[in-house]
Amino acid sequence: MQLLRLVPFCGRNYNIIELGPKGTGKSHIYSEFSPHGILVSGGEVTVAKLFVNNSTGKIGLVGYWDVVAFDEFAGKKKRADKALVDIMKNYMANKSFSRGIETLGAEASMAFVGNTQHTVPYMLKHADLFDDLPEQYHDSAFLDRVHFYLPGWEVDIIRGEMFSNGYGFVVDYLAEILRSLRNHDFSDWYQEHFTLSSDISTRDRDGIHKTFSGLMKILFPEGEATKDEIQAILHFAIEGRKRVKDQLMRIDSTYVDVRFSYEDGEGKTFSVKTLEEEEYPRYYHRTIGDGSEENELKSPVKTDISAKESVEPVEEQPQAGHVAYQENQRGISYQTLFGPYLKGAQKITITDPYIRLFYQARNLMEFLETIARIKPDEDEVSVHLVTVEDEFKGDQQEEYLQKIQEAAAPIGINFSWEFSKDEGLHARHIVTDTGWKILLDRGLDIFQRYEMSDAFSFSNRLQEYRPCKAFEVTYLQ
């Protein structure tokens, strides 16, 4: 997602919008990264400044810059010139604009960045993900010209430790590389392996192609991507355009439902969902119309154990199956993942070769906390860990495990561990004496980095507020 901000610099007439919280660096990339881009305040631009001045005949910003970015674009109380919005619509769709008797063309990409005032579930329940835009821009015809909606709430807040102390490219040098890549087109490179669904309209297809081409230029400028890498980029490009289209269908009922999917050469179909659709299925398919309860849902509510609504312990009997979770997905906890499968177990064995560092030991401690929540006070549970001894910090690793053992004993959890002699141990799973085996491709390490030392951070205190890494779980009985 950070790299996607560079696509307007290496692609012509690429339109991107990023709305999200403060502090993620969305304005900085457009003001400081390249001498070929300019950041202007969303409320200060005029038709003459952006396109052409009729009095002097002088062309505006779109004729001089590769990227024109609009800062502080969000804000419901802001007012925009309707004539400006109308000209922008035509330019974003056709790369041309008319002033007076002449039609002119330009190649500048447009980026719109702004801060959101509400959480994602709030926006989905009460309005849409474009809710914070000024009224004149909250227009389906304008928004339909946007090729990608970058969800700023998924981008990490900039922290001090993110800055490098080592060598790097001089920014101007990298900017020139990206500018030279504007002359290349990689938009059809996926077609050797994949075919887009026939449901996808020309405008949707253009947005997907532009995003795919831009990311290919940045990541694989020589085209050396594997089929899996091409698929990951294509899937991501479709997701960004789907986010735009799904919100347009909430704003304007004349838009028809689109099946965003693609097929591989063997005829296998891959459906694309946005992360919000996975996390908040109860609100995602809500149609904002007359507000009546009868029209609130367009499609049946889907049950998803990863959804935020499932944070409470699930009472249903656990089922065997396989579940995949997306990068940055929230609303997930050890309670929802493991709780139903650990109930009633007296003996639990965890196999994970990577319980070595502090954060990994903390993950283990939180797993034991989950057991403590679900076990009856009068019962005792034995938990045994099979891991691999740290080659360099074995003493510290042993100290962590010893402290966990001492803390668990008084509450009826008998924790023990052993170091496997098999240094090539890669298996990660949980086995219970009730007959369940839970296969984990990442082990307990499913959460992205969060501030463990911040006592006032909800992501520190509650797992449901942490973004996850992409991972998969298989439940076998």
C-alpha positions in Angstrom: 0.0 0.0 0.0 2.9 2.3 0.6 4.3 1.5 -2.8 0.9 2.2 -4.4 1.4 5.8 -3.6 4.2 5.8 -6.1 2.0 4.6 -9.0 0.8 8.1 -10.0 4.5 9.0 -10.6 5.1 6.1 -13.0 1.7 6.0 -14.8 -0.1 8.6 -16.9 -3.5 9.9 -15.9 -3.8 7.6 -12.9 -6.4 8.7 -10.4 -6.1 7.5 -6.8 -7.8 8.5 -3.6 -6.6 7.8 -0.1 -8.7 8.5 3.0 -7.6 7.5 6.4 -6.3 8.6 9.8 -3.5 11.2 10.4 0.1 10.3 10.6 0.5 7.7 7.9 2.6 9.9 5.5 0.0 10.2 2.7 0.7 13.9 2.1 4.5 13.6 2.5 5.0 11.3 -0.4 3.4 13.8 -2.8 5.2 16.9 -1.4 8.7 15.6 -0.9 9.3 12.5 -3.0 9.6 13.8 -6.6 10.4 17.1 -8.2 7.7 16.2 -10.8 4.8 16.2 -8.4 3.0 19.0 -6.6 0.8 19.0 -3.5 -1.9 21.7 -3.4 -4.6 22.3 -0.8 -7.9 20.9 -1.9 -9.7 24.1 -1.1 -7.3 26.5 -2.9 -7.4 25.2 -6.4 -9.4 26.9 -9.2 -10.2 26.0 -12.8 -7.6 28.6 -14.0 -4.9 27.3 -11.7 -5.5 23.6 -12.5 -6.4 23.6 -16.2 -6.1 26.8 -18.2 -6.4 30.6 -17.6 -8.8 31.9 -20.2 -7.5 35.5 -19.8 -3.9 34.7 -20.5 -4.2 31.3 -22.3 -1.6 29.9 -19.8 -2.0 26.2 -19.1 -2.4 25.1 -15.5 -0.9 22.6 -13.2 -1.9 19.5 -15.2 0.2 20.6 -18.1 3.4 21.1 -16.0 3.4 18.3 -13.4 3.4 14.5 -13.6 1.3 14.3 -10.4 -1.1 16.8 -9.0 -2.1 15.9 -5.4 -4.9 17.5 -3.4 -4.2 17.7 0.3 -6.9 17.9 2.9 -9.3 16.8 0.3 -11.9 15.6 2.9 -14.2 17.8 4.9 -18.0 17.9 4.5 -18.1 21.6 5.2 -15.7 22.5 2.4 -17.2 24.0 -0.8 -15.9 23.3 -4.3 -16.6 25.1 -7.6 -19.1 23.0 -9.5 -17.5 24.1 -12.8 -14.1 22.7 -11.5 -15.7 19.4 -10.6 -17.3 19.1 -14.0 -14.0 19.8 -15.9 -12.2 17.4 -13.6 -14.7 14.6 -14.4 -14.0 15.0 -18.1 -10.3 15.2 -17.6 -10.1 12.1 -15.3 -12.1 10.1 -17.8 -10.8 11.4 -21.2 -7.4 13.0 -20.4 -8.7 16.2 -22.0 -10.4 19.5 -20.9 -12.2 22.3 -22.8 -11.9 26.0 -22.0 -13.3 28.4 -24.5 -13.1 27.1 -28.1 -10.1 24.8 -27.6 -9.8 21.2 -26.3 -6.5 20.5 -24.6 -4.9 17.3 -23.3 -2.5 16.5 -20.4 -1.0 13.5 -18.8 -0.9 14.4 -15.1 -2.1 11.9 -12.6 -4.4 13.0 -9.8 -4.2 12.0 -6.2 -6.7 12.9 -3.5 -5.7 12.5 0.1 -7.7 13.4 3.2 -8.4 12.4 6.8 -11.4 10.3 7.9 -13.5 11.4 10.9 -15.1 8.0 11.7 -14.3 4.4 11.9 -14.8 2.0 9.0 -17.8 0.2 10.5 -19.4 3.5 11.4 -19.1 4.7 7.8 -20.4 1.4 6.4 -23.4 1.4 8.8 -24.4 5.0 8.4 -23.1 6.2 5.0 -20.2 5.0 2.8 -16.4 5.1 2.6 -16.5 8.4 0.7 -18.6 10.0 3.4 -16.0 12.6 4.5 -15.7 14.2 1.0 -17.2 17.6 0.3 -20.7 17.5 -1.1 -19.7 18.5 -4.7 -17.1 15.6 -4.8 -19.5 13.1 -3.2 -20.8 12.5 -6.7 -21.0 9.1 -8.3 -19.9 10.4 -11.7 -16.8 12.0 -10.2 -15.9 9.0 -8.0 -16.4 6.5 -10.8 -13.3 8.1 -12.4 -11.1 7.0 -9.5 -9.0 4.0 -10.4 -8.1 2.9 -6.8 -9.3 3.6 -3.3 -6.3 3.2 -1.0 -7.7 2.4 2.5 -5.6 4.6 4.7 -6.8 2.9 7.9 -4.7 -0.1 6.8 -1.5 1.8 6.5 0.6 1.9 9.7 1.3 5.1 11.5 4.8 6.4 10.9 7.0 5.7 13.9 10.6 6.6 14.6 12.0 3.1 14.2 10.7 2.9 10.6 13.4 5.3 9.4 16.5 3.7 8.0 20.0 4.5 9.3 21.7 2.9 6.3 22.2 3.8 2.7 19.3 4.3 0.2 18.5 5.8 -3.1 18.7 9.6 -3.5 15.1 10.5 -3.9 15.6 12.5 -7.1 17.3 9.5 -8.7 14.4 7.2 -7.9 11.9 9.8 -9.0 13.6 10.0 -12.4 13.4 6.2 -12.8 9.7 6.3 -12.1 9.3 9.1 -14.6 11.0 7.1 -17.3 8.7 4.2 -16.6 5.7 6.4 -17.6 6.6 5.5 -21.2 6.1 1.7 -20.6 2.8 -0.2 -20.3 2.6 -3.5 -18.4 -1.2 -3.6 -18.2 -1.6 -6.8 -20.2 1.2 -8.8 -18.7 -1.2 -10.9 -16.6 -3.2 -12.1 -19.6 -0.8 -15.0 -20.2 -2.0 -16.6 -16.9 -5.4 -14.9 -16.0 -8.6 -13.6 -17.5 -10.8 -11.0 -15.9 -14.5 -11.8 -15.4 -16.8 -10.6 -18.3 -18.9 -8.8 -15.7 -16.2 -6.2 -15.2 -17.0 -3.1 -17.2 -14.6 -1.1 -19.4 -14.1 1.6 -16.8 -13.5 -0.9 -14.0 -11.1 -2.8 -16.3 -9.2 0.4 -17.1 -8.7 1.1 -13.4 -7.5 -2.5 -12.7 -5.1 -2.3 -15.7 -3.6 1.0 -14.6 -3.0 -0.2 -11.1 -1.6 -3.5 -12.2 0.7 -1.9 -14.7 2.0 0.7 -12.1 2.8 -1.9 -9.5 4.5 -4.2 -12.0 6.7 -1.3 -13.1 7.7 -0.6 -9.5 8.2 -4.2 -8.3 9.2 -6.0 -11.5 10.4 -3.5 -14.1 12.0 -6.2 -16.2 8.9 -8.3 -16.1 10.5 -11.2 -14.1 7.5 -11.8 -11.9 6.3 -15.4 -11.3 2.7 -16.4 -11.9 2.0 -16.2 -8.1 3.5 -12.7 -7.9 1.4 -11.6 -10.9 -1.7 -13.0 -9.3 -1.0 -11.2 -6.0 -0.7 -7.8 -7.9 -3.7 -8.5 -10.0 -5.8 -9.4 -7.0 -4.7 -6.3 -5.2 -5.5 -4.1 -8.2 -9.0 -5.6 -8.5 -9.6 -5.1 -4.8 -8.9 -1.3 -5.0 -11.3 -0.8 -7.9 -13.9 -3.0 -6.2 -13.8 -0.8 -3.2 -14.7 2.2 -5.4 -17.5 0.4 -7.2 -19.0 -1.1 -4.1 -19.3 2.3 -2.5 -20.8 3.7 -5.7 -23.6 1.2 -5.6 -24.4 2.4 -2.1 -24.5 6.1 -3.3 -26.3 5.5 -6.6 -28.8 2.7 -7.0 -28.5 2.9 -10.9 -25.1 1.1 -10.7 -25.5 -2.7 -11.3 -23.8 -5.3 -9.2 -20.5 -6.5 -10.6 -18.8 -9.9 -10.0 -15.2 -8.9 -9.4 -13.3 -12.1 -10.2 -10.8 -13.6 -12.5 -9.9 -17.1 -13.9 -6.6 -18.9 -14.4 -5.7 -20.9 -17.5 -7.2 -24.1 -15.9 -10.6 -22.5 -15.5 -10.4 -22.0 -11.7 -12.3 -18.8 -10.6 -10.9 -16.5 -7.9 -13.4 -14.1 -6.3 -12.1 -10.9 -4.9 -13.4 -9.3 -1.6 -12.3 -6.2 0.1 -11.0 -6.5 3.7 -14.0 -4.5 5.0 -16.3 -7.0 3.4 -14.6 -9.8 5.3 -14.5 -7.9 8.6 -17.9 -6.2 8.6 -20.3 -8.4 6.5 -23.2 -7.1 8.5 -22.8 -3.6 7.3 -20.9 -3.9 4.0 -23.9 -4.9 1.9 -26.2 -2.3 3.4 -27.8 0.1 0.9 -28.0 3.7 2.0 -31.3 4.7 0.6 -34.4 5.8 2.4 -33.2 4.4 5.7 -36.0 1.9 6.1 -35.2 -1.4 7.7 -36.6 -3.4 4.8 -34.0 -2.0 2.4 -31.0 -2.2 4.8 -29.5 -5.3 3.4 -29.1 -6.2 -0.3 -27.7 -9.7 0.4 -27.9 -12.2 3.2 -25.7 -11.6 6.2 -22.7 -14.0 6.0 -21.4 -15.7 9.0 -17.6 -15.4 9.4 -15.7 -16.4 12.5 -13.2 -13.7 11.7 -15.8 -10.9 11.8 -15.9 -8.4 14.6 -19.3 -9.5 15.6 -17.8 -12.9 16.6 -15.5 -11.6 19.3 -17.7 -13.1 22.0 -17.2 -16.9 22.6 -18.9 -19.0 20.0 -21.5 -21.3 21.5 -22.0 -23.5 18.4 -20.2 -26.8 18.2 -16.8 -26.3 16.5 -16.5 -27.6 13.0 -13.6 -29.0 11.0 -12.5 -26.8 8.1 -10.1 -24.3 6.6 -10.1 -20.6 7.1 -7.8 -18.0 5.4 -7.3 -14.5 6.8 -6.2 -11.4 4.9 -3.3 -9.0 5.5 -4.3 -6.2 7.9 -7.6 -7.9 8.9 -8.8 -7.0 12.4 -11.4 -8.4 14.8 -9.4 -11.6 15.3 -8.3 -13.0 18.6 -7.0 -16.3 20.0 -10.5 -16.5 21.6 -12.3 -16.6 18.3 -9.6 -18.8 16.6 -9.1 -21.4 19.3 -11.6 -21.0 22.1 -14.3 -23.3 20.8 -11.7 -26.0 20.0 -10.0 -25.8 23.4 -13.1 -26.1 25.6 -13.1 -29.3 27.7 -9.5 -30.1 26.9 -7.3 -31.4 29.8 -4.1 -31.8 27.8 -3.0 -29.4 25.1 0.3 -29.7 23.1 1.7 -26.7 21.2 4.3 -27.3 18.5 6.0 -24.1 17.4 9.7 -23.8 16.7 9.6 -20.0 17.1 8.8 -19.3 20.7 12.1 -17.5 21.3 11.9 -13.7 21.3 9.9 -11.6 23.8 7.0 -11.0 21.5 6.7 -14.7 20.7 6.8 -15.5 24.4 4.0 -12.9 24.9 2.0 -14.6 22.2 2.3 -17.8 24.2 1.2 -16.0 27.4 -1.9 -14.7 25.6 -2.7 -18.2 24.4 -2.6 -19.4 28.0 -4.8 -16.4 29.0 -7.4 -17.7 26.5 -7.3 -21.1 28.2 -7.7 -19.4 31.5 -10.9 -17.7 30.3 -12.6 -20.8 29.1 -11.6 -23.4 31.6 -13.7 -23.9 34.8 -12.0 -22.6 37.9 -12.0 -26.1 39.5 -10.3 -27.8 36.6 -6.6 -28.0 35.8 -5.2 -28.1 32.3 -1.8 -29.3 31.2 -0.1 -27.3 28.4 3.1 -28.7 26.9 5.2 -26.7 24.4 7.6 -28.3 21.9 9.9 -25.6 20.4 13.5 -25.1 19.3 16.2 -23.7 21.5 17.5 -20.3 20.4 21.1 -20.7 19.3 22.2 -17.3 20.6 19.8 -16.3 23.4 18.9 -19.7 24.9 19.2 -18.4 28.5 16.8 -15.6 27.9 14.4 -17.9 26.1 14.5 -20.3 29.1 13.9 -17.4 31.5 10.8 -16.4 29.6 9.4 -19.9 29.7 10.2 -20.3 33.4 8.3 -17.0 34.2 5.3 -18.2 32.2 5.3 -21.5 34.1 5.4 -19.7 37.4 2.6 -17.4 36.5 0.3 -20.1 35.1 0.6 -22.6 38.0 -1.6 -20.6 40.6 -4.5 -20.5 38.1 -4.6 -24.2 37.3 -2.5 -24.3 34.1 0.4 -26.7 34.4 2.8 -25.4 31.7 5.8 -27.4 30.6 8.2 -27.3 27.6 10.9 -29.2 25.8 13.4 -28.3 23.2 13.2 -30.5 20.1 16.4 -32.1 18.9 15.2 -31.6 15.4 16.6 -28.2 14.5 14.8 -28.4 11.2 11.4 -28.5 12.9 8.9 -26.4 10.9 5.6 -27.9 12.0 3.2 -25.5 13.8 0.1 -26.9 15.3 -2.0 -27.4 18.5 -3.3 -30.8 19.5 -5.9 -31.4 22.3 -6.9 -34.6 24.1 -10.4 -34.0 22.9 -9.4 -35.0 19.4 -8.7 -31.6 17.7 -5.6 -30.7 15.7 -5.2 -27.1 14.6 -2.7 -26.5 11.9 -1.2 -23.0 11.8 1.0 -21.8 8.9 2.3 -19.0 11.1 2.0 -20.6 14.5 0.9 -18.1 17.2 2.7 -15.2 15.3 -0.4 -13.9 13.5 -0.3 -10.2 14.6 1.6 -7.4 12.9 3.8 -5.3 15.1 2.1 -3.2 17.7 3.4 -1.0 20.6 3.7 -3.4 23.4 5.0 -0.8 25.9 2.1 1.6 25.4 -0.3 0.9 28.3 -2.9 3.2 26.7 -3.0 1.5 23.3 -6.1 -0.7 22.6 -4.1 -2.8 20.2 -1.7 -3.6 23.1 -4.5 -4.6 25.4 -7.0 -6.2 23.1 -6.1 -8.6 20.3 -9.2 -7.7 18.3 -7.8 -4.2 17.6 -4.5 -5.5 16.1 -4.0 -5.8 12.3 -3.0 -9.4 11.4 -0.6 -10.8 9.0 -2.0 -13.0 6.2 -2.4 -16.5 7.6 -4.4 -19.7 7.3 -5.8 -22.2 9.9 -7.0 -25.7 9.3 -9.1 -27.5 11.9 -8.9 -31.3 11.8 -10.8 -33.8 14.0 
